[in-house]
Amino acid sequence: MNINITEDVKYIGVDDTSLDLFESQYIIPNGISYNSYLIIDEKVAIMDTVDSRKADEWWTNLENGLAGRTPDYLIVHHMEPDHAGVIADVVAKYPDIKIVGSARAIQMLPQFFEGVDFGQNTIAVKENDNLSLGRHTLQFIMAPMVHWPEVMTTYDHADKIIFSADAFGKFGALSHEEDWACEARRYYFNICGKYGVQVQALLSKLSALDIECICPLHGPILKENLSYYIGLYDCWSKYDVETKGVFIAYASIYGGTAATANKLAEILREKGAEKVSLTDLCRDDMAEAIEDAFRMGRMVVAASSYDGNVFPPMHDFLHHLQMKNFQRRRVGIIENGSWAPCAGRVMREMLDKMKDIEIVEPMVTIRSRMKSSDIPALESLAEAILA
């Protein structure tokens, strides 16, 4: 599709609605967009390419946008293949084009395109370097580890646009209208969640700019109420609590642990918890579980013991949280075991490796099935997690 963002800036990206898993792990029921842009001035700049899966559509959009012009620059914000998949083909068609990117991005080019000599085609830029296209002056702002080390963003002084790379991106094709925050949150915590410090550094740089439009590499172009989107990114990257409530994540083999988790949810609601959300780690989307864990300030993990360890879906969940830098939360533990309960010990050990995690007492132990005698311990846990 071709969309005029401003008089000189065009959207030339594509939707991918047939891809089932983003990065081969994240469910995307509404697809994904690969965003690419074109700035037409005295000089012409392409802002990123797309995944090779959608190269044909992108070429059509590019040629329509160029309307006979020849591009002078290809700005590379991020070398991940869903944004850089067509770089070699662009150079083949336009042998005089200059590829502009961070030094690390230029260094990465041969890793993705074997046998391609980029030779005289590259320009490595650094923090606050400028490139004039005529009316448009592009200022390059480095954003290392948001979420790869070579990432940079670009500020267009003429139209006050920030080309934000993966920052402010979301799951979902542009052809599908949906609430921004839900899929942007799931995208952020699973893609960029580990790098809160680096996102904060980028937000600090962007705060000095007069921004009227955000053009990310995934998801919609943001023009209205930018303080809302920036405010959410500030909250997420500080690991602050967005929603008051308790998130209960459980992994149950035969239903005993699930019944206990649901009983705790009932008790929490009776005691006035603002919000209680439950996730079945054996069946629900892991990426949504990660999202909810970061979203809320309190969490309870409930799992069966298994092979002298913890039931694998829970181990996988906690491992994901550890990788994504989960921190600054209060957590309660429920374990289940028929003869030698050990899930609680394993979950505590994994949580202890995370930053600023307060494990509340009591840890509740269920023997096979919840009984009336277990209710007082669940009541105590609910009171402790809400305190």
WOJO-V328752 format. One record per residue. N is the residue number from 1. RES is the residue in three letters. PHI is phi as a letter, one per 30 degrees, with the letter a starting at -180 (999 if undefined). Layout:
n/res/phi
N/RES/PHI
N/RES/PHI
//
This chain:
n/res/phi
1/MET/999
2/ASN/c
3/ILE/b
4/ASN/d
5/ILE/d
6/THR/b
7/GLU/d
8/ASP/c
9/VAL/c
10/LYS/b
11/TYR/d
12/ILE/b
13/GLY/d
14/VAL/b
15/ASP/c
16/ASP/b
17/THR/c
18/SER/c
19/LEU/d
20/ASP/d
21/LEU/b
22/PHE/d
23/GLU/h
24/SER/h
25/GLN/b
26/TYR/c
27/ILE/d
28/ILE/b
29/PRO/d
30/ASN/c
31/GLY/i
32/ILE/a
33/SER/c
34/TYR/c
35/ASN/c
36/SER/b
37/TYR/b
38/LEU/b
39/ILE/c
40/ILE/c
41/ASP/b
42/GLU/e
43/LYS/c
44/VAL/c
45/ALA/b
46/ILE/c
47/MET/c
48/ASP/i
49/THR/c
50/VAL/b
51/ASP/d
52/SER/d
53/ARG/e
54/LYS/c
55/ALA/d
56/ASP/d
57/GLU/d
58/TRP/d
59/TRP/d
60/THR/d
61/ASN/d
62/LEU/d
63/GLU/d
64/ASN/d
65/GLY/d
66/LEU/d
67/ALA/h
68/GLY/j
69/ARG/d
70/THR/c
71/PRO/d
72/ASP/c
73/TYR/b
74/LEU/c
75/ILE/d
76/VAL/c
77/HIS/d
78/HIS/a
79/MET/c
80/GLU/d
81/PRO/e
82/ASP/d
83/HIS/c
84/ALA/c
85/GLY/d
86/VAL/c
87/ILE/e
88/ALA/d
89/ASP/d
90/VAL/d
91/VAL/d
92/ALA/d
93/LYS/d
94/TYR/b
95/PRO/d
96/ASP/c
97/ILE/d
98/LYS/c
99/ILE/c
100/VAL/c
101/GLY/a
102/SER/d
103/ALA/e
104/ARG/d
105/ALA/d
106/ILE/d
107/GLN/d
108/MET/d
109/LEU/e
110/PRO/d
111/GLN/d
112/PHE/c
113/PHE/b
114/GLU/d
115/GLY/i
116/VAL/c
117/ASP/c
118/PHE/d
119/GLY/g
120/GLN/d
121/ASN/c
122/THR/c
123/ILE/b
124/ALA/d
125/VAL/c
126/LYS/b
127/GLU/e
128/ASN/i
129/ASP/d
130/ASN/b
131/LEU/b
132/SER/c
133/LEU/c
134/GLY/k
135/ARG/d
136/HIS/c
137/THR/c
138/LEU/c
139/GLN/c
140/PHE/c
141/ILE/b
142/MET/d
143/ALA/b
144/PRO/e
145/MET/i
146/VAL/c
147/HIS/b
148/TRP/c
149/PRO/d
150/GLU/c
151/VAL/d
152/MET/b
153/THR/b
154/THR/b
155/TYR/c
156/ASP/c
157/HIS/d
158/ALA/d
159/ASP/c
160/LYS/h
161/ILE/c
162/ILE/c
163/PHE/d
164/SER/c
165/ALA/h
166/ASP/d
167/ALA/d
168/PHE/i
169/GLY/d
170/LYS/a
171/PHE/d
172/GLY/j
173/ALA/d
174/LEU/d
175/SER/d
176/HIS/c
177/GLU/d
178/GLU/a
179/ASP/e
180/TRP/d
181/ALA/d
182/CYS/e
183/GLU/d
184/ALA/d
185/ARG/d
186/ARG/d
187/TYR/d
188/TYR/e
189/PHE/d
190/ASN/d
191/ILE/c
192/CYS/c
193/GLY/e
194/LYS/d
195/TYR/c
196/GLY/e
197/VAL/d
198/GLN/d
199/VAL/d
200/GLN/e
201/ALA/d
202/LEU/d
203/LEU/e
204/SER/d
205/LYS/d
206/LEU/d
207/SER/d
208/ALA/d
209/LEU/c
210/ASP/c
211/ILE/c
212/GLU/c
213/CYS/a
214/ILE/c
215/CYS/c
216/PRO/d
217/LEU/d
218/HIS/b
219/GLY/i
220/PRO/d
221/ILE/d
222/LEU/c
223/LYS/b
224/GLU/c
225/ASN/h
226/LEU/d
227/SER/d
228/TYR/d
229/TYR/d
230/ILE/d
231/GLY/d
232/LEU/d
233/TYR/d
234/ASP/d
235/CYS/d
236/TRP/d
237/SER/d
238/LYS/d
239/TYR/i
240/ASP/d
241/VAL/d
242/GLU/d
243/THR/b
244/LYS/d
245/GLY/l
246/VAL/b
247/PHE/c
248/ILE/c
249/ALA/c
250/TYR/b
251/ALA/b
252/SER/b
253/ILE/d
254/TYR/c
255/GLY/j
256/GLY/d
257/THR/d
258/ALA/d
259/ALA/d
260/THR/d
261/ALA/d
262/ASN/d
263/LYS/d
264/LEU/d
265/ALA/e
266/GLU/d
267/ILE/d
268/LEU/d
269/ARG/d
270/GLU/d
271/LYS/d
272/GLY/j
273/ALA/e
274/GLU/d
275/LYS/a
276/VAL/b
277/SER/b
278/LEU/c
279/THR/b
280/ASP/d
281/LEU/d
282/CYS/d
283/ARG/b
284/ASP/d
285/ASP/d
286/MET/e
287/ALA/d
288/GLU/d
289/ALA/d
290/ILE/d
291/GLU/e
292/ASP/d
293/ALA/d
294/PHE/d
295/ARG/d
296/MET/c
297/GLY/d
298/ARG/b
299/MET/b
300/VAL/b
301/VAL/c
302/ALA/b
303/ALA/a
304/SER/d
305/SER/d
306/TYR/a
307/ASP/h
308/GLY/i
309/ASN/b
310/VAL/c
311/PHE/e
312/PRO/e
313/PRO/e
314/MET/d
315/HIS/e
316/ASP/d
317/PHE/d
318/LEU/d
319/HIS/d
320/HIS/d
321/LEU/e
322/GLN/d
323/MET/d
324/LYS/c
325/ASN/i
326/PHE/e
327/GLN/a
328/ARG/h
329/ARG/b
330/ARG/c
331/VAL/b
332/GLY/c
333/ILE/b
334/ILE/b
335/GLU/c
336/ASN/b
337/GLY/a
338/SER/d
339/TRP/b
340/ALA/b
341/PRO/e
342/CYS/b
343/ALA/d
344/GLY/d
345/ARG/d
346/VAL/d
347/MET/d
348/ARG/d
349/GLU/d
350/MET/d
351/LEU/d
352/ASP/d
353/LYS/d
354/MET/c
355/LYS/d
356/ASP/h
357/ILE/c
358/GLU/c
359/ILE/c
360/VAL/c
361/GLU/c
362/PRO/d
363/MET/d
364/VAL/c
365/THR/c
366/ILE/c
367/ARG/c
368/SER/i
369/ARG/b
370/MET/d
371/LYS/b
372/SER/e
373/SER/d
374/ASP/d
375/ILE/d
376/PRO/e
377/ALA/d
378/LEU/d
379/GLU/d
380/SER/d
381/LEU/d
382/ALA/d
383/GLU/d
384/ALA/d
385/ILE/d
386/LEU/d
387/ALA/d
//
